């Protein structure tokens, strides 16, 4: 029987808490922009906020699924990393199409996602 280590359990709870905190910021901001009728996916800031909200929700679900003991939890984390990289690439493509300069802040989700995937890859299940 495989059992999760204490470090991995703490990591998964931190992942959930941070993703919920991101949702607590981004969802009200999206609602406010939508109510003011200024929300547009052509706007880089709105596109980034929408992607950030979607990825945070996805990471919350992955965290709970991982804590529940689903056997494919590593694959879900790798899929989240891949999805984050694809959405970051699409954001960079949108920035290039508008002729703006890329801010390094837009690359933070991709960097964090890659670090999470590297940590998940290094985790070995303990044998109870």
MIBAVO-984583 format. One record per residue (C-alpha): x, y, z; residue in three letters; residue number from 1. Coordinates in nm, 2 decimals, decimal comma. Layout:
<recs>
<rec X="X" Y="Y" Z="Z" type="ala" seq="NUM"/>
...
</recs>
This chain:
<recs>
<rec X="0,00" Y="0,00" Z="0,00" type="unk" seq="1"/>
<rec X="0,13" Y="0,34" Z="-0,10" type="unk" seq="2"/>
<rec X="0,10" Y="0,63" Z="0,15" type="unk" seq="3"/>
<rec X="0,16" Y="1,00" Z="0,08" type="unk" seq="4"/>
<rec X="0,44" Y="1,16" Z="0,27" type="unk" seq="5"/>
<rec X="0,38" Y="1,45" Z="0,51" type="unk" seq="6"/>
<rec X="0,57" Y="1,69" Z="0,29" type="unk" seq="7"/>
<rec X="0,35" Y="1,60" Z="-0,01" type="unk" seq="8"/>
<rec X="0,04" Y="1,64" Z="0,19" type="unk" seq="9"/>
<rec X="0,15" Y="1,99" Z="0,31" type="unk" seq="10"/>
<rec X="0,24" Y="2,08" Z="-0,05" type="unk" seq="11"/>
<rec X="-0,10" Y="1,98" Z="-0,18" type="unk" seq="12"/>
<rec X="-0,28" Y="2,18" Z="0,09" type="unk" seq="13"/>
<rec X="-0,06" Y="2,48" Z="0,01" type="unk" seq="14"/>
<rec X="-0,14" Y="2,44" Z="-0,36" type="unk" seq="15"/>
<rec X="-0,51" Y="2,44" Z="-0,27" type="unk" seq="16"/>
<rec X="-0,48" Y="2,74" Z="-0,04" type="unk" seq="17"/>
<rec X="-0,28" Y="2,95" Z="-0,28" type="unk" seq="18"/>
<rec X="-0,52" Y="2,87" Z="-0,57" type="unk" seq="19"/>
<rec X="-0,82" Y="2,97" Z="-0,36" type="unk" seq="20"/>
<rec X="-0,65" Y="3,29" Z="-0,27" type="unk" seq="21"/>
<rec X="-0,60" Y="3,36" Z="-0,64" type="unk" seq="22"/>
<rec X="-0,96" Y="3,29" Z="-0,70" type="unk" seq="23"/>
<rec X="-1,06" Y="3,52" Z="-0,42" type="unk" seq="24"/>
<rec X="-0,88" Y="3,80" Z="-0,61" type="unk" seq="25"/>
<rec X="-0,96" Y="3,72" Z="-0,97" type="unk" seq="26"/>
<rec X="-1,33" Y="3,62" Z="-0,96" type="unk" seq="27"/>
<rec X="-1,44" Y="3,96" Z="-0,81" type="unk" seq="28"/>
<rec X="-1,22" Y="4,14" Z="-1,05" type="unk" seq="29"/>
<rec X="-1,37" Y="3,96" Z="-1,35" type="unk" seq="30"/>
<rec X="-1,72" Y="4,02" Z="-1,22" type="unk" seq="31"/>
<rec X="-1,65" Y="4,39" Z="-1,18" type="unk" seq="32"/>
<rec X="-1,50" Y="4,42" Z="-1,53" type="unk" seq="33"/>
<rec X="-1,80" Y="4,23" Z="-1,67" type="unk" seq="34"/>
<rec X="-2,05" Y="4,45" Z="-1,49" type="unk" seq="35"/>
<rec X="-1,88" Y="4,77" Z="-1,61" type="unk" seq="36"/>
<rec X="-1,91" Y="4,63" Z="-1,97" type="unk" seq="37"/>
<rec X="-1,53" Y="4,67" Z="-2,03" type="unk" seq="38"/>
<rec X="-1,43" Y="4,31" Z="-2,02" type="unk" seq="39"/>
<rec X="-1,27" Y="4,19" Z="-2,35" type="unk" seq="40"/>
<rec X="-1,05" Y="3,89" Z="-2,42" type="unk" seq="41"/>
<rec X="-0,87" Y="4,11" Z="-2,67" type="unk" seq="42"/>
<rec X="-0,74" Y="4,31" Z="-2,37" type="unk" seq="43"/>
<rec X="-0,42" Y="4,15" Z="-2,24" type="unk" seq="44"/>
<rec X="-0,50" Y="4,22" Z="-1,87" type="unk" seq="45"/>
<rec X="-0,84" Y="4,06" Z="-1,91" type="unk" seq="46"/>
<rec X="-0,70" Y="3,76" Z="-2,09" type="unk" seq="47"/>
<rec X="-0,44" Y="3,71" Z="-1,82" type="unk" seq="48"/>
<rec X="-0,70" Y="3,74" Z="-1,55" type="unk" seq="49"/>
<rec X="-0,93" Y="3,49" Z="-1,72" type="unk" seq="50"/>
<rec X="-0,65" Y="3,24" Z="-1,77" type="unk" seq="51"/>
<rec X="-0,53" Y="3,29" Z="-1,41" type="unk" seq="52"/>
<rec X="-0,88" Y="3,22" Z="-1,27" type="unk" seq="53"/>
<rec X="-0,93" Y="2,91" Z="-1,49" type="unk" seq="54"/>
<rec X="-0,59" Y="2,77" Z="-1,39" type="unk" seq="55"/>
<rec X="-0,65" Y="2,84" Z="-1,02" type="unk" seq="56"/>
<rec X="-0,98" Y="2,66" Z="-1,03" type="unk" seq="57"/>
<rec X="-0,81" Y="2,37" Z="-1,21" type="unk" seq="58"/>
<rec X="-0,54" Y="2,35" Z="-0,94" type="unk" seq="59"/>
<rec X="-0,80" Y="2,36" Z="-0,66" type="unk" seq="60"/>
<rec X="-0,97" Y="2,06" Z="-0,82" type="unk" seq="61"/>
<rec X="-0,64" Y="1,88" Z="-0,88" type="unk" seq="62"/>
<rec X="-0,54" Y="1,94" Z="-0,52" type="unk" seq="63"/>
<rec X="-0,86" Y="1,79" Z="-0,38" type="unk" seq="64"/>
<rec X="-0,84" Y="1,50" Z="-0,62" type="unk" seq="65"/>
<rec X="-0,48" Y="1,43" Z="-0,52" type="unk" seq="66"/>
<rec X="-0,57" Y="1,45" Z="-0,15" type="unk" seq="67"/>
<rec X="-0,85" Y="1,21" Z="-0,20" type="unk" seq="68"/>
<rec X="-0,60" Y="0,95" Z="-0,33" type="unk" seq="69"/>
<rec X="-0,68" Y="0,93" Z="-0,70" type="unk" seq="70"/>
<rec X="-0,41" Y="0,72" Z="-0,86" type="unk" seq="71"/>
<rec X="-0,35" Y="0,95" Z="-1,16" type="unk" seq="72"/>
<rec X="-0,28" Y="1,26" Z="-0,96" type="unk" seq="73"/>
<rec X="0,07" Y="1,31" Z="-1,11" type="unk" seq="74"/>
<rec X="-0,08" Y="1,30" Z="-1,46" type="unk" seq="75"/>
<rec X="-0,33" Y="1,57" Z="-1,37" type="unk" seq="76"/>
<rec X="-0,04" Y="1,79" Z="-1,24" type="unk" seq="77"/>
<rec X="0,15" Y="1,74" Z="-1,56" type="unk" seq="78"/>
<rec X="-0,16" Y="1,83" Z="-1,76" type="unk" seq="79"/>
<rec X="-0,20" Y="2,14" Z="-1,56" type="unk" seq="80"/>
<rec X="0,16" Y="2,24" Z="-1,63" type="unk" seq="81"/>
<rec X="0,11" Y="2,18" Z="-2,00" type="unk" seq="82"/>
<rec X="-0,21" Y="2,38" Z="-2,00" type="unk" seq="83"/>
<rec X="-0,04" Y="2,67" Z="-1,82" type="unk" seq="84"/>
<rec X="0,24" Y="2,67" Z="-2,07" type="unk" seq="85"/>
<rec X="-0,01" Y="2,66" Z="-2,36" type="unk" seq="86"/>
<rec X="-0,21" Y="2,95" Z="-2,22" type="unk" seq="87"/>
<rec X="0,11" Y="3,15" Z="-2,15" type="unk" seq="88"/>
<rec X="0,22" Y="3,09" Z="-2,51" type="unk" seq="89"/>
<rec X="-0,12" Y="3,21" Z="-2,63" type="unk" seq="90"/>
<rec X="-0,09" Y="3,52" Z="-2,41" type="unk" seq="91"/>
<rec X="0,26" Y="3,59" Z="-2,55" type="unk" seq="92"/>
<rec X="0,12" Y="3,55" Z="-2,90" type="unk" seq="93"/>
<rec X="-0,15" Y="3,80" Z="-2,82" type="unk" seq="94"/>
<rec X="0,11" Y="4,05" Z="-2,68" type="unk" seq="95"/>
<rec X="0,32" Y="4,01" Z="-2,99" type="unk" seq="96"/>
<rec X="0,03" Y="4,06" Z="-3,22" type="unk" seq="97"/>
<rec X="-0,05" Y="4,39" Z="-3,05" type="unk" seq="98"/>
<rec X="0,31" Y="4,50" Z="-3,07" type="unk" seq="99"/>
<rec X="0,35" Y="4,55" Z="-2,69" type="unk" seq="100"/>
<rec X="0,65" Y="4,46" Z="-2,47" type="unk" seq="101"/>
<rec X="0,62" Y="4,14" Z="-2,27" type="unk" seq="102"/>
<rec X="0,62" Y="4,20" Z="-1,90" type="unk" seq="103"/>
<rec X="0,79" Y="3,93" Z="-1,69" type="unk" seq="104"/>
<rec X="0,49" Y="3,92" Z="-1,46" type="unk" seq="105"/>
<rec X="0,30" Y="3,74" Z="-1,72" type="unk" seq="106"/>
<rec X="0,55" Y="3,45" Z="-1,71" type="unk" seq="107"/>
<rec X="0,52" Y="3,39" Z="-1,34" type="unk" seq="108"/>
<rec X="0,23" Y="3,13" Z="-1,37" type="unk" seq="109"/>
<rec X="0,43" Y="2,93" Z="-1,62" type="unk" seq="110"/>
<rec X="0,74" Y="2,93" Z="-1,40" type="unk" seq="111"/>
<rec X="0,55" Y="2,83" Z="-1,09" type="unk" seq="112"/>
<rec X="0,37" Y="2,55" Z="-1,29" type="unk" seq="113"/>
<rec X="0,70" Y="2,41" Z="-1,41" type="unk" seq="114"/>
<rec X="0,84" Y="2,42" Z="-1,05" type="unk" seq="115"/>
<rec X="0,53" Y="2,23" Z="-0,93" type="unk" seq="116"/>
<rec X="0,57" Y="1,97" Z="-1,21" type="unk" seq="117"/>
<rec X="0,94" Y="1,92" Z="-1,12" type="unk" seq="118"/>
<rec X="0,85" Y="1,87" Z="-0,75" type="unk" seq="119"/>
<rec X="0,58" Y="1,63" Z="-0,84" type="unk" seq="120"/>
<rec X="0,81" Y="1,43" Z="-1,06" type="unk" seq="121"/>
<rec X="1,06" Y="1,40" Z="-0,78" type="unk" seq="122"/>
<rec X="0,81" Y="1,26" Z="-0,53" type="unk" seq="123"/>
<rec X="0,83" Y="0,89" Z="-0,47" type="unk" seq="124"/>
<rec X="0,54" Y="0,72" Z="-0,28" type="unk" seq="125"/>
<rec X="0,62" Y="0,56" Z="0,05" type="unk" seq="126"/>
<rec X="0,55" Y="0,20" Z="0,10" type="unk" seq="127"/>
<rec X="0,35" Y="0,15" Z="0,43" type="unk" seq="128"/>
</recs>
